[in-house]
Amino acid sequence: MRLSRFLRALPALVLGLVLLSPVPSAHAGASGASTVSGATTVSGATTVSAVRVLRYDASRAAEFRTVIDQAAQVWNASVTNVRLVAGTPADFAVLADNGWPRTSRTSLGRGTIWMGREATSEGYYPLRIATHEIGHILGLPDRRTGLCSDLMSGSSAPVSCTNANPSAAERSAVNANFAGSALLGGSAALFVDRPDAASLAPAA
């Protein structure tokens, strides 16, 4: 009789133990990046997946403020190792002026973008400009291929080009830049996106 009572109670006991067992939890690090505990162990070293969160301040971007938010969403939908969010203190700021679009990158993920009205007045697509300039912040250089399919071809592509999405190679490069703890491609640089910028650059 006692054995049969024990057997009837056994399923409830097992269920209770399962519910009380700890499970891996997600938490936010000091930088705001989400990490997951209990990641895989390779050769005795435990690797923890993390997303680098970059905050941007577009409060001084004037009429380009909305397009900067749209460009951030394009990048968020394109890459996995970095996420862009509006907020302060900011890693990079976006301003508006009457010159050509340009980016001063101080290090990977940090710097200042100017959304120059001269390009939009000539017919260049604002969202493509914004995603291109953010690409510099994320470690991508100019690639003046003239191809609309290349986001970082910038103004070398036709004025009619409205592609605002990074190519597969550009997405892969950004993910590599922000992979793990060793951040790549972040040297300080100034990028001016004007049609004759290549001829203005100093010789290597």
Buried (B, 14 or more C-beta within 10 A) or exposed (E): EEEEEEEEEEEEEEEEEEEEEEEEEEEEEEEBBEBEEEEEEEEEEEEEEBBBBBBBBBEEBEEBBEBBBBBBEBBBEBBEBBBBEBEEEBBBBBBBBEBBBBBBBBBBBBBBBBBBBEBBEEEBBBBBBBBBBBBBBBBBBBBBBEBBBBBBBBBBBEEEBEBBBBBEEBBEBBBBBBBEEEBEBBEEBEBBBBBEBEEEEEEE
